[in-house]
Amino acid sequence: MSTDAGDRGGVVEDASAPASAAPGRPPLRPLQPLLQADLRAYVAPELRLHELVAAPSFDAVKAYFTDYPHVGLSTPTGRALMFHIVRAMQPELVIEVGTYHGGMTEIIARALWENGAGRIVTIDPFGGDRVPPILARWPDALSSLVSYAKFNSMDLYMDFEQVRRPFDIGFIDGNHAYEFVYYDLISLAKWIRPGGVILADDPYQPGVFWAVKHFLERHPGWRELGGALQAWRPSDPFHCTGGSVADSNFLILAAPPGIELGDRAVSFETPQFRERTLTGLELHLTPGNPRGILHAMVFLRSFGVGAGVDRPDQKMVTTKTMLDTDVSRRLLIPLEPMSAAEVGTTTVQSAEIVLYWQCDDSKRPLSLEGPPRPVVTD
């Protein structure tokens, strides 16, 4: 193992012998540090994509991944780019939709291992017989960072509803048909942390390109980081653009720094709670909010658990709140109290909060630091 941090940006070249391969599979490279440089400056205050690609370490990492992993369809540039993004952003959780043979999974896991923290959840409904044996031959230090599930996307997002876990980086490489990609985008966008990124693979395929384009049009707070979509022209509508970084084969989308509300209704599902009465909403606004009217529709739903379960109960209330530019960042909106009905032997409640922002003098969005919270009492 040799290092040349001055000329190669802190890259550690792996000169040791490869690990033994499983029957019929190429060898797995030993788990050794690849990149010693600290890349966190490239994400302050947001991911500076083109500066990251120009980092001294990029070409050496690209060379390392040119013929490795031996499975997968990503380009060397795409592999090096993913590795650098994970190393720079220091994510707590990465979501991968589409495991295939685990090539990109391994790259992400290696970057997390070098970070010293973080996990990846990867799903593939067709990989139940394929993926676990791949992960089983990885070193424990690497495989322990990976959670694989034989899930499709809807299974994953239903699981998110239960555990309420935000993530930092999403990689969409599942079914490339428009409806599937768009569903992945809108669902992942619901759970991503402010400032996180989603990478959509294969923008040359029409389903991916148009899903991303329409998602950005309907979610104005989101941005494509490389400017790739600006090359699209209505006079040549089927000439889809390349990736956000040349030869990467990814469109990279950045989440806004907060949750933005505009001229479309946005729905938020709350975790279940046992308090009986919902009396208001609590919101935390980002600084510099515009003047306007915040409309809210709130549903209180009761579900019975155990023997003697009756039909579920639902109540609903609407309200609108005038907001001035000097409103407190912590906003409490009182609601006409709604009390849950007794449903079965044990009753749990959940709320759906639907918000719509009507700006007075422009289309400026209202930005929230996080999802709205119900104010509940016994």
C-alpha positions in Angstrom: 0.0 0.0 0.0 1.4 3.4 -1.0 0.2 7.0 -0.6 0.8 10.1 -2.6 -1.4 12.7 -0.9 0.2 15.6 -2.6 -0.3 14.7 -6.2 -3.3 12.5 -5.9 -5.5 14.3 -3.3 -5.0 11.9 -0.5 -5.8 8.7 -2.4 -4.5 5.5 -1.0 -3.8 3.0 -3.7 -4.6 -0.6 -2.9 -1.5 -2.7 -3.9 -2.3 -5.7 -1.8 -3.4 -9.1 -3.2 -7.1 -9.4 -4.0 -9.3 -11.4 -1.7 -10.3 -14.9 -2.7 -13.4 -15.0 -4.9 -16.5 -17.0 -4.4 -17.0 -19.7 -7.0 -17.9 -18.2 -10.4 -17.3 -14.6 -9.2 -14.4 -12.2 -9.6 -12.3 -11.5 -6.5 -13.4 -8.9 -3.9 -10.8 -6.3 -3.2 -9.6 -6.0 0.4 -11.2 -3.4 2.5 -8.6 -0.7 2.8 -8.9 3.1 2.9 -9.1 4.6 -0.6 -9.4 8.4 0.1 -7.8 10.2 3.0 -8.7 13.8 2.0 -11.5 15.5 4.0 -14.2 16.5 1.5 -16.7 18.0 3.9 -15.9 21.5 2.7 -17.5 20.7 -0.7 -21.0 20.5 1.0 -20.9 23.9 2.8 -23.4 25.4 2.5 -24.6 23.0 -0.2 -23.1 20.3 -2.4 -20.8 22.0 -4.9 -20.9 19.3 -7.5 -18.5 20.6 -10.1 -15.9 21.6 -7.5 -16.1 18.1 -6.1 -15.5 16.6 -9.5 -12.4 18.9 -9.9 -11.0 17.8 -6.5 -7.4 16.4 -6.7 -8.7 13.0 -5.6 -11.3 12.4 -8.3 -9.2 11.1 -11.1 -7.4 8.6 -8.9 -10.6 7.3 -7.4 -12.1 7.1 -10.9 -9.1 5.0 -12.0 -9.6 2.7 -9.0 -13.2 2.1 -10.0 -12.6 1.8 -13.7 -12.7 -2.0 -13.7 -14.1 -2.5 -10.2 -16.5 -3.6 -8.9 -16.8 -6.3 -11.7 -20.6 -6.3 -11.5 -22.9 -3.4 -12.3 -23.5 -1.1 -15.2 -22.3 2.3 -13.8 -19.6 4.2 -15.5 -16.2 4.8 -13.8 -17.1 8.5 -13.5 -20.4 7.7 -11.9 -18.8 5.3 -9.5 -16.1 7.9 -8.5 -18.8 10.6 -8.2 -21.0 8.5 -5.9 -18.0 7.6 -3.7 -17.1 11.3 -3.4 -20.6 12.4 -2.7 -21.0 9.9 0.1 -17.5 10.8 1.5 -18.3 14.5 1.4 -21.9 14.5 2.7 -21.2 12.1 5.6 -24.7 10.7 5.5 -26.4 8.8 8.3 -28.6 6.9 5.9 -28.4 6.2 2.1 -31.4 4.6 0.3 -30.7 2.5 -2.9 -33.7 1.5 -5.1 -32.4 -1.4 -7.2 -29.6 -3.6 -5.8 -28.9 -5.7 -8.9 -25.5 -7.4 -8.2 -24.6 -4.9 -5.5 -21.9 -3.0 -7.4 -23.0 0.4 -6.4 -24.0 -0.9 -3.0 -20.4 -1.9 -2.4 -19.1 1.5 -3.5 -21.5 3.3 -1.2 -20.7 0.9 1.7 -16.9 1.4 1.2 -17.4 5.2 1.4 -19.5 4.8 4.6 -16.8 2.6 6.1 -14.2 5.2 5.4 -16.5 7.9 6.9 -16.7 5.8 10.1 -20.5 6.1 10.3 -23.7 5.7 8.3 -25.8 2.9 6.8 -27.3 1.9 3.4 -30.7 0.4 2.9 -30.9 -1.3 -0.5 -34.0 -2.9 -2.0 -34.6 -5.3 -4.9 -37.8 -7.3 -5.2 -36.1 -9.8 -7.5 -32.9 -10.1 -5.6 -33.9 -12.5 -2.8 -31.8 -15.4 -4.1 -29.1 -13.2 -5.5 -28.2 -10.4 -3.1 -27.8 -12.2 0.3 -25.0 -14.5 -1.0 -23.2 -11.5 -2.4 -23.3 -9.7 0.9 -22.4 -12.8 2.8 -18.9 -12.9 1.2 -18.1 -9.3 2.1 -16.0 -8.5 5.1 -18.2 -8.1 8.2 -17.0 -4.5 8.6 -18.6 -3.8 5.2 -21.7 -6.0 5.2 -22.7 -4.8 8.6 -23.3 -1.4 7.1 -25.9 -2.8 4.6 -29.5 -3.7 5.1 -31.1 -5.5 2.2 -34.8 -6.1 1.8 -36.7 -8.0 -0.9 -38.9 -5.0 -1.2 -40.5 -3.1 -4.0 -40.7 0.7 -3.7 -44.1 0.7 -2.2 -43.0 -1.7 0.5 -40.1 0.6 1.3 -42.2 3.7 1.7 -44.8 1.9 3.8 -42.0 0.9 6.1 -40.9 4.5 6.2 -44.4 5.4 7.4 -43.9 3.1 10.4 -40.4 4.0 11.4 -40.4 7.7 10.4 -36.7 7.7 9.4 -35.3 10.5 7.3 -32.3 9.9 4.9 -29.6 11.9 3.3 -28.8 10.4 -0.1 -31.2 8.5 -2.4 -30.2 6.5 -5.5 -32.9 5.5 -7.9 -31.9 2.6 -10.2 -35.0 0.4 -10.2 -37.7 0.2 -12.8 -37.0 3.0 -15.4 -40.5 3.4 -16.6 -41.9 6.9 -16.1 -44.5 6.0 -13.5 -42.1 4.1 -11.3 -39.4 6.7 -11.4 -41.8 9.5 -10.7 -43.3 7.6 -7.8 -39.8 7.0 -6.4 -39.0 10.7 -6.7 -42.1 12.0 -4.9 -41.9 9.3 -2.2 -38.2 9.8 -1.5 -38.7 13.6 -1.5 -41.2 13.2 1.4 -38.6 11.6 3.7 -35.3 13.2 2.7 -33.5 15.6 5.1 -33.3 19.3 4.0 -30.2 19.7 1.8 -30.0 16.0 0.8 -29.6 14.7 -2.7 -31.3 12.1 -5.0 -29.4 10.6 -7.9 -31.5 9.2 -10.8 -29.7 6.7 -12.9 -29.9 6.5 -16.8 -31.3 9.9 -17.8 -30.9 8.8 -21.5 -34.0 6.7 -21.0 -37.2 8.7 -21.6 -39.0 7.4 -18.5 -36.2 8.7 -16.2 -35.6 12.0 -18.0 -39.3 13.0 -18.2 -40.0 11.9 -14.6 -37.2 14.1 -13.4 -38.2 17.0 -15.6 -41.8 16.9 -14.4 -40.8 16.4 -10.8 -38.7 19.5 -10.9 -41.4 21.5 -12.6 -43.9 20.6 -9.8 -41.4 20.9 -7.0 -39.8 24.4 -7.5 -37.7 24.2 -4.4 -35.7 21.3 -5.8 -32.8 21.9 -8.2 -30.8 19.8 -10.7 -27.2 20.5 -9.7 -25.3 20.2 -13.0 -27.5 22.2 -15.3 -28.1 19.2 -17.6 -31.8 19.9 -18.1 -31.2 23.4 -19.4 -30.0 21.8 -22.6 -33.5 20.4 -23.4 -35.4 22.2 -26.2 -39.1 21.9 -27.1 -38.0 21.9 -30.8 -36.2 18.6 -30.2 -38.2 17.1 -27.3 -36.9 13.6 -27.5 -33.2 14.5 -27.4 -32.7 13.7 -23.8 -29.8 15.3 -22.1 -26.9 13.6 -20.4 -26.0 13.5 -16.7 -25.4 16.3 -14.3 -21.7 15.4 -14.6 -20.4 14.3 -18.1 -20.1 10.5 -18.3 -21.7 10.0 -14.9 -25.1 8.8 -16.2 -26.8 10.4 -13.2 -29.2 13.3 -12.8 -28.5 14.7 -9.4 -31.3 16.6 -7.6 -30.8 18.7 -4.4 -33.5 19.1 -1.8 -34.4 22.6 -0.6 -33.0 23.7 2.8 -36.5 23.4 4.3 -40.0 22.1 3.4 -41.5 24.5 0.9 -45.2 25.2 0.6 -46.6 26.8 -2.5 -49.7 26.7 -4.8 -50.3 23.0 -4.4 -51.6 21.1 -1.4 -48.9 19.2 0.5 -50.0 16.3 2.8 -48.2 15.2 6.0 -49.0 12.0 7.9 -48.2 12.0 11.6 -47.1 9.0 13.7 -49.8 7.3 15.7 -50.6 8.8 19.2 -52.9 7.8 22.0 -54.0 11.3 23.2 -57.7 11.7 22.6 -58.0 15.4 21.5 -56.3 17.4 18.7 -56.4 21.1 19.4 -53.9 22.7 17.1 -50.8 22.6 14.9 -47.2 23.6 15.6 -45.0 24.8 12.8 -41.4 26.0 12.7 -40.7 28.5 9.9 -37.4 29.4 8.4 -36.4 33.0 8.6 -37.6 35.6 6.0 -41.1 34.1 5.3 -43.3 36.2 3.0 -46.8 37.5 3.8 -49.8 35.4 2.9 -52.5 33.0 4.0 -51.7 29.5 5.2 -54.7 27.1 4.6 -54.9 23.9 6.6 -57.1 20.9 6.4 -56.6 18.4 9.3 -58.0 14.9 9.6 -58.1 13.0 12.9 -58.5 9.3 12.4 -59.2 6.7 15.0 -58.4 3.0 14.7 -59.4 0.2 17.0 -56.8 -2.5 18.2 -57.8 -5.8 19.7 -61.1 -7.6 20.1 -64.4 -5.9 19.4 -63.0 -3.6 16.8 -65.6 -1.3 15.3 -65.4 0.8 12.1 -62.7 3.5 12.1 -63.7 7.0 12.9 -62.6 10.2 11.1 -63.1 13.8 11.8 -62.0 16.9 9.8 -61.5 20.6 10.3 -60.2 23.4 8.1 -58.7 26.7 9.0 -56.7 29.6 7.4 -54.1 31.8 9.1 -52.9 35.2 8.0 -49.1 35.4 8.2 -47.1 38.6 8.2 -43.4 38.9 7.5 -42.6 39.4 11.1 -44.4 36.3 12.4 -42.6 34.2 15.0 -40.5 31.3 13.7 -42.5 29.0 16.0 -46.1 29.2 14.9 -49.0 27.8 16.8 -52.3 27.5 14.9 -55.4 26.7 17.1 -58.0 24.4 15.7 -61.5 23.6 16.7 -60.9 20.7 19.0 -61.5 17.2 17.6 -61.8 14.2 20.0 -61.3 10.7 18.9 -64.1 8.2 19.2 -63.7 5.0 21.2 -63.0 2.3 18.6 -62.6 -1.2 19.9 -60.9 -2.1 23.2 -57.9 0.1 22.5 -57.8 3.2 20.3 -54.9 4.8 18.5 -55.1 8.0 16.5 -53.2 9.5 13.6 -53.6 12.8 11.8 -53.2 13.9 8.2 -52.3 17.6 7.9 -52.8 19.2 4.5 -51.3 22.6 3.9 -51.7 25.1 1.1 -49.8 28.4 0.9 -51.4 31.5 -0.8 -48.7 34.2 -1.1 -49.9 37.8 -1.1 -47.7 39.5 -3.7 -45.8 36.8 -5.5 -45.3 33.0 -5.8 -42.7 32.9 -3.1 -43.0 29.7 -1.1 -43.4 29.4 2.6 -40.5 27.4 4.1 -40.7 25.1 7.1 -37.8 23.7 9.0 -39.6 20.4 9.4 -43.1 18.7 9.1 -46.0 20.3 11.0 -46.8 18.7 14.4 -50.2 18.1 15.9 -50.9 19.6 19.3 -52.8 16.9 21.3 -54.1 16.4 24.8 -55.7 13.7 26.9 
